[in-house]
Each structure stands twice: as structure tokens, then as C-alpha cells.
């Protein structure tokens, strides 16, 4: 996307600490793409539409399916699954709209950049919820007391991930706010170190998320093997 200045004089917001000018809020922003001539972009656009259709199916299942345990229905896990599906759906919806507008070379205003904040929010929310649901499911699907005791560790990991993504989200909001005030040219020309710091926070989040995902995968394989052992009449203990 390439910004292009329009003829607006900008806007101004007043607060207790004075007046803050949103100089670029109503300036023209040109969303540019390949005009649907990039096969990679076209394929990604088609795949995201297919994913959205699949997510609609997941939402339908969420209203009919119940996570069950021996002691009843896990309403918290069911709600988390439903919310994660909705968040992922909204994230892909934002992506599809953005790709469509960019590939059609659309003129809009700088306030459009606010959509990137919501896209980031729903993506982060869906990621955390999905990982949390997986960890909770693993803990509740086994009778091992040692695995149940790890639930506190899982909660701590999710909280740490939430703190990291919240920090990155706050920096992303600051970046958009500065863009609305000063424009793309000034912000990316004078705040490069700031963006590098945001990149470090995101890298820390992604690295931790990757490690926890590997851990969850190994734990699920271990529990599946343990369950298979029980089925064959050779129960084992952790």
C-alpha cells in the first residue's frame, strides 16, 4: 500500500492536555496492489475465502457440539472454542477486504489504517484461545494427577503470552496513531528504532508460542500412547 496525500486540511481533537492534530486522518490513502495479476496473491485470496467457509461450518458445529467429560459439560472450553472461531473468522474477513481493496487500487483515507488494529487484535485473540483450549483439553482428557497439576503451569504460560502480545498490540496502536498524525513518510523515516523494538516483542511472543506449541504436540503424543497402552490392557503410570 502506498500513501498519497489529498487535499484535506486535517482534523483536530481537544483533550484535557491540549489539542492533538490528526493531520492525516482525512488525507487520501491509495491502496495499491498488482491489479489481480499476482498469482500468489490470487491464490491467497481464494484460500482465505475457503477458510472462511470452513469457519462458518465450525461456528455451526459450535452451537451443536459440546465438549464432554465424565463429570459433565465443559462450558468454558466450549465458549473458548466458539470465541476463537469468531475471532479467526473476523481476522480473515479483514484480510479479504484489505486484499480486495488493494488489488483493485482503491482510494481511501488514512483512517482506514485503524482496521489494521482490529485485525491484529482478533488474530492475537484467536491464537491465544486456540492454544489455551488445546492445553486445557490435554489436561482434562487424562486421569493422570501429574498432568492435572501442570494446569497451573499452562495458565502461567498463557498469561505470559498474553502480556507479550498485549505489549506488541500497544506498540502497534502507537504506530497507527503516529501515522495518522504525521503520515507514513515521516513515521517510517524517523521511528525505525521504535519499529525494531516492536519487532523484538513480536519475536519473543512468536518464539514462546512456537515452543509451547511443540510442547503441546509432544504432550498429546505421549498421552495418546499412554491411552493406547491402557486399551491393550497394560496400564502405565506417569
N, C-alpha and C positions, 0 to 999 in steps of 0.2 A: 504494500500500500504506500502511495506517495502523497504527501500533503500538498495542497495547493491553496494559496491564500485567496480569499474572496474580498468582497467589498464591505463587509460588516465592520462596524466600529467597536464591537465587543460588548461585554456586559460587565456589570459591577454588582458585588454583593456586600452588604453592610453588616457588621457584627459589633460585638462589644469591644473588640480590639482594633476596630477601624474598618476601612474599606479594602476589599480584595478584588482586584480586577480579573475577570475571566476573559482576557483579551482575545482568546482564540475559540471561545465556546461556540460562537455562531459563524466562525470563518469556514470557508469552503474546504472540504477534505475530499480528495479524489482517491477512491479505492480502485487500484489498478491490478490487473491480472493478465493472463495470457489469452483472453477472449475465447476460452474453451478450446485452445489449441494445444494445451499441455496434457498428454495422455495420463501422466501421473496424477495431476490434479483432478481430471475427469474420473479416473478410477477411484480416487479417494472420496470424491463426492458421491459416487454410486454406492460405494461400500458403506458410507455413513448413513445413507438413506436405508439400506438394507438393515443396518444395525438398529436404526430407529424402529423399523417394523418389528424386529425381534424383541426390542424392549417393550413395545406395546403388548406383545404376547406375554412377556414376563409380568407386566402390570396386571393383565387379566388373570394369570396364574396366582399372583399375589393376593387377589381378592377371594380366591377359592381354596388355595393351598394353605395348610397350617403346619408349622414345624412342631412335631410332636415328640414327647419324651415319655418315659414310663409314668411320670407324675403329672402329665397333662400338657397343655399348650404353652409354648414359649412365646408369649405375646411380644416381648421386647425384640427378640430376633426377627419375628415376622414384620414388625414395624420398621426395623432397620433395613430389612431386605426391600420393603416397599419404598422407603425413602431413598435408598441407594439407587434403585431403578429409576425413580422420578428424576433424581439429580443427574444421572447419566443421560437420560433422555433429553433434559433441558440443555445440558452441555453440548450434545450432538446437534440439537436444534440451532443453537447459536452458531456452531461451526458451519452448518449447512447454509444458513442465511449469509454468513460472512463470505463463504466461498462463492455463493451465487452472486452477491453484490460485487465482489472484487472481479470475478471473471467477466461480469457484464460491464465493467468500467463505470462505476456509479459515482455520481457527485453527491456528497452528503455534507454534514458539518462535523466539527471536532467533537461535539457531544456524543457522537457515535462511539467514540473510544470508551465510553462508560460501559458498553456492552462487554468489553474485554474483562472488566472487573467481575461481572456476574458469571461470565463463562469460567473464569478462574475459580470462583467460589464454588460453583456446582461441581466442577471437576475434582477439586480437593475434597469436598464433602463426600462424593461418591467413592473416591479411593479409600478414605478412612473408614467409611461404613462397611465397604466390602471386606476389607482386611479384618475389621472388628468382628463381623459376622462369621468369617472363616475361623478365627481363633476361638470364638465362643462355641461354635458348632463342634470343633475338635474337643474342647474341654467337656462338653455336655454329652458327647457321643461315647464316652468310655466310662467304665466303672472304676478306673484307677484313681485312688485317692491322691497319688503323687501328681498326676496330671491335673486334677482338680485344684491342687494347691498352687499350680502355676498360673491360675486365673488372675491373681494379683499382679504377677509379672506382665501378663498380657495387657492388663489395664494400664500399667505404668508405661509400657511401650507405646500404646495408642495415644496416651496423654502427651508423651514426648513428641510424637509425630504431629499431633495437633498443634503443639506450641511452635514447632518449626514451620509448619505450613501457614500458621497464623502470622508469624513474623514475615514470611515471604509475601503473604497476601497484603499485609500492611504496607510493605515497600512497593508492591505493585500499585496500590491505591495512590501512594505518594507520587509515583512515576506518572500516572494518568493525570493527577491534579496539576503537576508541574507542566505537563504537556498542554493542558487546557489554558494555563496562564501564559506560558512562554512560546508554545509551538514546538513542533518536532525538531526543527533545525537547532534552536537554542538549547533545548534539553539534551539532545544526544551529542551536542558539541561541547557541553560544559559539565555534564553529570555522568561521564563514563565511569569514574571510580565508584560512584553510587550504584550503578547497574551491576558492576562487578561484585560488589558486596551482596546484592540481591541474588546473584548467581551462586555465590558460596552457600547462602542459606538454602537455596533450592537444591544444590548438590548434596548438602548434608541430609536433607529430607529424603531425596531420592536414594541415596546410599543406604540410609537406615531402612527405608521401605523395602529395598531390594533384599537386604539381609534378613529382615523379618519374614518376607515372602518365601525365601529359601528355607528358613526355619520352619514355617508353617507347612511347606511341602514335605520336608523330611519327617516332621511330626505326623502328618497324615499317612505317610507310607508306613511308618512304624506302627501306628495304631491299627492300620488295615492289616498288616502282617500279624499283629497280636490277635486281632479278631479272627483271622483265618486259622490261627493256631487253636483257638478255643473251639471253633467249629469242628475241627478234626479231632477233638477230644483230648488235646494236650494243652490245657490252660497254663498260661505263664503269668508270672507276677513281675511288675516293674520294680 
